[in-house]
């Protein structure tokens, strides 16, 4: 009996030492985000359990507020998965289908939009002109989703025939957010709150427009240039919500992650369609690829003051979430290193040397 207890104790000690070794590696990986710098929130989820929850640096430099797992970061393009979910919910309610023409909802579009359907918008195959390229240099007021509609209505062509090619489109996702408003009579932020955030208990998450009343635990964005740290929170496009205007925390995203394994928000058939690619490896708000032989569903986010990454390996019920409040560098490689350590059981620490901005 004593020998058995000794073996169990030794095994438990080994697990503790391995866990400490792993967290030491994570601390090393995120050393640049520690201390008096813009920070990062990291969460790893496995089989429904949070197996790593680490926070570094500051969410607000001026007030020296540290990052916590309740800090709300701008998700940037990670927001697209929520916009797509809202559209899929409306499809479930038979408000529209993948084949619904854009002009059925927005008859004011030029004739070219007759050939654009909602499948094209969701999967970045619409060919719509990038609204970012249509913003006049003289404009000083941040663009809203409704302004995107006005900008794209001013042109009479697309990049290519809809459905024939893939081109990542922020315009398409702004139009999807406006579709939610037009078909429901709710504002896009209110729809998210009543149909996604509220039901899941994501109490800190919201779609945020600059100059709206501030909200608790908002992380501010920065740019780190050498030894200089510059405030870089909003740009001319930061208030466009459908393509990148959602704020959330790792604590809230844990609830979102777990909901994607069930049918609390949507029937399984529609949920499956979110993770089914069309042209290229893109579904409804998600990139669908293989990483080291395993199916990976993921999305990055990048804006003037934030970099984010969210990777899911559904066959293993394993997820990595990284939220940072600095413009650069990108964090996808960091997420992959964490996957190497915690899913594949490899050190992976040298991979950071290949990190791309």
C-alpha positions as CSV (number, residue, x, y, z in Angstrom):
1,X,0.0,0.0,0.0
2,X,2.8,2.4,0.9
3,X,4.6,1.5,-2.3
4,X,1.5,2.2,-4.3
5,X,1.0,5.6,-2.5
6,X,4.7,6.4,-3.2
7,X,4.3,5.7,-6.9
8,X,1.1,7.8,-7.0
9,X,2.9,10.7,-5.2
10,X,5.8,10.5,-7.6
11,X,3.5,10.6,-10.6
12,X,1.6,13.6,-9.2
13,X,4.9,15.3,-8.6
14,X,6.0,14.6,-12.1
15,X,2.8,16.1,-13.5
16,X,3.3,19.2,-11.3
17,X,6.9,19.6,-12.5
18,X,5.8,19.2,-16.2
19,X,3.0,21.7,-15.7
20,X,5.5,24.2,-14.1
21,X,8.0,23.5,-17.0
22,X,5.2,24.3,-19.5
23,X,4.1,27.5,-17.7
24,X,7.8,28.6,-17.5
25,X,7.9,28.2,-21.3
26,X,4.8,30.3,-21.7
27,X,6.2,33.0,-19.4
28,X,9.3,33.0,-21.6
29,X,7.2,33.2,-24.8
30,X,5.3,36.2,-23.5
31,X,8.2,38.0,-21.9
32,X,7.8,40.9,-24.3
33,X,4.3,41.4,-23.0
34,X,5.2,41.4,-19.4
35,X,5.7,44.3,-17.0
36,X,5.0,47.9,-17.9
37,X,4.0,47.2,-21.5
38,X,0.9,46.5,-23.5
39,X,-0.1,43.0,-22.5
40,X,-1.7,39.7,-23.4
41,X,-4.3,37.3,-22.1
42,X,-3.9,33.7,-23.0
43,X,-6.2,30.7,-22.4
44,X,-5.9,27.1,-23.4
45,X,-9.0,24.8,-23.1
46,X,-8.9,21.0,-23.3
47,X,-11.9,18.7,-22.9
48,X,-14.0,21.6,-21.5
49,X,-11.4,22.5,-18.8
50,X,-9.2,25.6,-18.7
51,X,-5.7,24.2,-18.5
52,X,-3.9,27.5,-18.9
53,X,-5.0,31.0,-18.0
54,X,-2.2,33.5,-18.0
55,X,-2.2,37.3,-18.2
56,X,0.7,39.7,-18.8
57,X,1.3,43.4,-18.9
58,X,-1.1,46.3,-18.9
59,X,-4.5,46.8,-20.4
60,X,-4.3,50.6,-19.8
61,X,-0.9,52.1,-19.7
62,X,-1.9,55.5,-18.4
63,X,-3.7,54.1,-15.4
64,X,-1.4,51.1,-15.0
65,X,-4.4,48.7,-15.1
66,X,-3.1,45.1,-15.5
67,X,-4.5,42.6,-18.0
68,X,-6.8,40.0,-16.5
69,X,-9.0,37.3,-18.0
70,X,-11.9,39.8,-17.9
71,X,-10.0,42.4,-19.9
72,X,-12.0,43.1,-23.1
73,X,-9.8,43.3,-26.2
74,X,-10.8,44.4,-29.7
75,X,-11.1,41.1,-31.6
76,X,-10.6,42.7,-35.0
77,X,-11.3,40.1,-37.7
78,X,-12.0,37.5,-35.1
79,X,-15.3,39.3,-34.9
80,X,-16.4,37.8,-38.2
81,X,-17.3,34.5,-36.6
82,X,-20.0,36.3,-34.6
83,X,-21.3,38.1,-37.6
84,X,-21.5,34.8,-39.5
85,X,-23.3,33.2,-36.5
86,X,-25.9,35.9,-36.6
87,X,-26.5,35.3,-40.3
88,X,-26.7,31.5,-39.8
89,X,-29.3,32.1,-37.0
90,X,-31.4,34.1,-39.5
91,X,-31.0,31.3,-42.0
92,X,-32.3,28.9,-39.4
93,X,-35.3,31.2,-38.9
94,X,-35.8,31.1,-42.7
95,X,-35.1,34.8,-43.1
96,X,-32.7,34.1,-45.9
97,X,-30.5,31.3,-47.4
98,X,-27.0,31.0,-48.9
99,X,-28.5,31.5,-52.3
100,X,-30.5,34.6,-51.4
101,X,-29.4,37.5,-53.7
102,X,-27.9,40.5,-52.1
103,X,-30.4,42.7,-54.0
104,X,-33.3,40.8,-52.4
105,X,-32.3,42.5,-49.1
106,X,-30.7,45.6,-50.5
107,X,-32.6,46.5,-53.7
108,X,-30.6,49.8,-53.9
109,X,-27.5,47.9,-55.0
110,X,-26.5,48.2,-58.7
111,X,-27.5,45.4,-61.0
112,X,-24.2,43.6,-60.5
113,X,-25.3,42.6,-57.0
114,X,-28.0,40.4,-58.5
115,X,-25.4,37.7,-58.9
116,X,-24.0,38.1,-55.4
117,X,-25.6,35.8,-52.8
118,X,-25.1,35.4,-49.1
119,X,-23.0,32.4,-49.5
120,X,-20.6,34.6,-51.5
121,X,-20.6,37.2,-48.7
122,X,-19.9,34.7,-45.9
123,X,-17.1,32.9,-47.8
124,X,-15.3,36.0,-49.3
125,X,-16.2,35.1,-52.9
126,X,-18.5,38.1,-53.6
127,X,-15.8,40.3,-55.4
128,X,-17.2,43.4,-53.7
129,X,-14.8,46.3,-53.8
130,X,-12.8,46.9,-50.5
131,X,-14.4,49.8,-48.7
132,X,-11.0,50.7,-47.2
133,X,-9.9,51.7,-50.7
134,X,-13.0,53.9,-51.2
135,X,-12.5,56.1,-48.1
136,X,-11.5,59.7,-49.2
137,X,-8.2,61.0,-47.7
138,X,-10.1,64.1,-46.6
139,X,-12.5,62.1,-44.3
140,X,-11.8,62.6,-40.6
141,X,-14.9,60.9,-39.0
142,X,-14.6,57.2,-38.5
143,X,-16.5,55.0,-40.9
144,X,-19.5,53.1,-39.8
145,X,-21.2,50.0,-41.3
146,X,-23.8,52.2,-42.9
147,X,-21.1,54.3,-44.5
148,X,-19.6,51.2,-46.0
149,X,-22.9,50.6,-47.7
150,X,-22.8,54.1,-49.1
151,X,-19.2,53.7,-50.3
152,X,-19.8,50.5,-52.1
153,X,-23.1,51.8,-53.7
154,X,-20.9,54.4,-55.4
155,X,-19.1,51.9,-57.6
156,X,-20.5,49.9,-60.4
157,X,-18.3,46.8,-60.6
158,X,-16.7,44.0,-58.7
159,X,-13.2,42.6,-58.6
160,X,-14.4,39.4,-60.4
161,X,-17.5,37.5,-61.2
162,X,-19.1,36.5,-57.9
163,X,-18.4,32.9,-56.9
164,X,-15.4,32.5,-59.2
165,X,-12.6,33.5,-56.9
166,X,-11.6,34.2,-53.3
167,X,-10.7,37.6,-52.0
168,X,-10.9,38.4,-48.3
169,X,-13.6,41.0,-47.9
170,X,-14.2,43.3,-44.9
171,X,-16.9,44.9,-47.1
172,X,-18.9,41.7,-47.2
173,X,-19.0,41.3,-43.5
174,X,-20.0,45.0,-43.0
175,X,-22.9,44.2,-45.3
176,X,-23.7,41.1,-43.3
177,X,-24.0,43.2,-40.1
178,X,-26.4,45.6,-41.9
179,X,-28.3,42.6,-43.1
180,X,-28.9,41.6,-39.5
181,X,-30.3,45.0,-38.8
182,X,-32.5,45.1,-41.9
183,X,-34.0,41.7,-41.3
184,X,-34.6,42.0,-37.6
185,X,-35.2,45.7,-36.9
186,X,-32.5,45.5,-34.2
187,X,-29.2,47.2,-34.2
188,X,-26.3,44.9,-34.8
189,X,-24.9,45.4,-31.2
190,X,-28.4,44.7,-29.7
191,X,-28.9,41.6,-31.8
192,X,-25.5,40.2,-30.6
193,X,-26.5,40.9,-27.0
194,X,-29.9,39.4,-27.2
195,X,-29.1,36.3,-29.3
196,X,-25.5,35.4,-28.6
197,X,-23.8,37.2,-25.8
198,X,-26.7,37.3,-23.4
199,X,-27.7,33.6,-23.8
200,X,-24.1,32.5,-23.3
201,X,-23.4,34.8,-20.3
202,X,-20.7,36.7,-22.2
203,X,-21.5,39.7,-20.0
204,X,-18.4,41.7,-20.9
205,X,-18.6,41.3,-24.7
206,X,-20.1,43.9,-27.1
207,X,-19.8,45.6,-30.4
208,X,-18.2,49.0,-29.8
209,X,-18.2,52.2,-31.7
210,X,-15.7,54.9,-30.9
211,X,-17.1,57.7,-28.7
212,X,-19.8,55.4,-27.4
213,X,-19.9,55.4,-23.6
214,X,-16.9,53.4,-22.4
215,X,-17.5,50.0,-20.8
216,X,-15.8,48.1,-18.0
217,X,-12.4,46.4,-18.4
218,X,-11.7,47.7,-21.9
219,X,-8.1,47.2,-23.0
220,X,-6.7,50.1,-24.9
221,X,-4.6,49.6,-28.0
222,X,-1.0,50.6,-28.5
223,X,1.9,50.5,-30.9
224,X,5.4,49.5,-29.6
225,X,8.2,51.1,-31.7
226,X,11.5,50.3,-30.1
227,X,11.5,51.8,-26.7
228,X,8.5,54.0,-27.5
229,X,4.9,53.0,-26.6
230,X,2.3,55.0,-28.5
231,X,-1.4,55.1,-28.0
232,X,-3.0,53.5,-31.1
233,X,-6.5,52.5,-30.1
234,X,-8.8,53.5,-33.0
235,X,-8.5,54.1,-36.7
236,X,-10.8,55.3,-39.5
237,X,-12.2,51.8,-39.8
238,X,-12.3,50.7,-36.1
239,X,-16.0,51.5,-35.8
240,X,-17.1,49.2,-38.6
241,X,-18.6,46.4,-36.5
242,X,-19.4,43.5,-38.8
243,X,-15.9,42.9,-39.9
244,X,-14.0,43.6,-36.7
245,X,-15.6,45.8,-34.1
246,X,-16.3,43.2,-31.3
247,X,-14.6,43.3,-27.9
248,X,-14.3,40.3,-25.7
249,X,-12.2,38.6,-23.0
250,X,-10.7,35.2,-22.7
251,X,-13.2,34.5,-19.9
252,X,-16.1,35.2,-22.2
253,X,-14.5,33.5,-25.2
254,X,-14.3,30.3,-23.1
255,X,-18.1,30.3,-23.0
256,X,-18.3,30.9,-26.8
257,X,-15.8,28.1,-27.4
258,X,-17.8,25.6,-25.4
259,X,-21.1,26.7,-27.0
260,X,-19.6,25.7,-30.4
261,X,-19.7,22.1,-29.3
262,X,-23.4,22.2,-28.8
263,X,-26.7,23.5,-30.2
264,X,-27.5,26.2,-27.7
265,X,-27.2,28.9,-30.3
266,X,-28.1,27.1,-33.5
267,X,-29.0,23.7,-34.9
268,X,-26.2,21.3,-35.7
269,X,-26.7,21.5,-39.5
270,X,-26.2,25.2,-39.6
271,X,-23.3,25.0,-37.1
272,X,-21.6,22.4,-39.4
273,X,-22.0,24.8,-42.4
274,X,-19.9,27.4,-40.5
275,X,-17.0,25.0,-40.5
276,X,-17.4,23.9,-44.2
277,X,-15.1,25.7,-46.6
278,X,-16.1,26.9,-50.1
279,X,-13.4,28.3,-52.3
280,X,-10.0,28.3,-50.5
281,X,-10.0,27.1,-46.9
282,X,-12.6,29.5,-45.5
283,X,-16.0,28.7,-44.0
284,X,-18.5,31.2,-42.3
285,X,-16.1,33.4,-40.3
286,X,-13.5,30.7,-39.9
287,X,-10.4,29.4,-41.7
288,X,-10.4,25.6,-42.0
289,X,-7.1,24.0,-42.4
290,X,-4.9,21.2,-41.2
291,X,-2.1,21.7,-38.7
292,X,0.3,18.8,-38.1
293,X,-2.3,16.4,-39.4
294,X,-5.2,17.7,-37.3
295,X,-8.2,19.7,-38.4
296,X,-7.8,23.3,-37.3
297,X,-10.6,25.9,-37.3
298,X,-9.2,29.4,-36.6
299,X,-9.1,33.1,-37.2
300,X,-6.7,35.9,-36.5
301,X,-7.4,39.5,-35.9
302,X,-5.3,42.6,-36.7
303,X,-6.0,46.3,-36.2
304,X,-4.1,49.5,-35.3
305,X,-3.7,48.5,-31.7
306,X,-4.6,44.8,-31.3
307,X,-3.4,41.4,-32.5
308,X,-5.5,38.3,-31.7
309,X,-5.6,34.6,-32.6
310,X,-8.1,31.8,-31.8
311,X,-7.4,28.3,-32.8
312,X,-9.7,25.3,-32.3
313,X,-8.9,21.6,-32.8
314,X,-12.5,20.2,-32.5
315,X,-11.5,16.5,-32.7
316,X,-9.4,17.0,-29.5
317,X,-11.7,19.6,-28.0
318,X,-8.6,21.8,-27.7
319,X,-8.5,25.5,-28.1
320,X,-5.9,28.3,-27.8
321,X,-6.9,32.0,-27.4
322,X,-4.4,34.8,-27.5
323,X,-5.6,38.5,-27.1
324,X,-3.0,41.3,-27.2
325,X,-3.3,45.1,-27.1
326,X,-0.5,46.0,-29.4
327,X,-0.3,46.5,-33.2
328,X,2.5,44.1,-33.8
329,X,3.7,41.4,-33.9
330,X,1.2,38.8,-35.1
331,X,0.5,36.0,-32.6
332,X,-0.4,33.0,-34.8
333,X,3.0,31.5,-34.3
334,X,2.7,31.9,-30.6
335,X,-0.6,30.1,-30.7
336,X,1.1,27.3,-32.6
337,X,3.9,27.0,-30.1
338,X,1.3,26.7,-27.3
339,X,-0.4,24.0,-29.4
340,X,2.9,22.2,-29.8
341,X,3.5,22.3,-26.1
342,X,0.0,21.4,-24.7
343,X,-1.5,19.3,-27.5
344,X,1.5,17.6,-29.1
345,X,3.6,17.5,-25.9
346,X,6.6,19.1,-27.6
347,X,8.9,21.9,-26.3
348,X,8.4,24.0,-29.4
349,X,10.1,27.0,-27.8
350,X,12.5,27.6,-30.7
351,X,9.6,28.1,-33.1
352,X,9.3,31.6,-31.8
353,X,12.4,32.5,-33.8
354,X,10.3,32.2,-36.9
355,X,7.6,34.5,-35.7
356,X,6.3,36.9,-38.5
357,X,5.1,40.4,-37.9
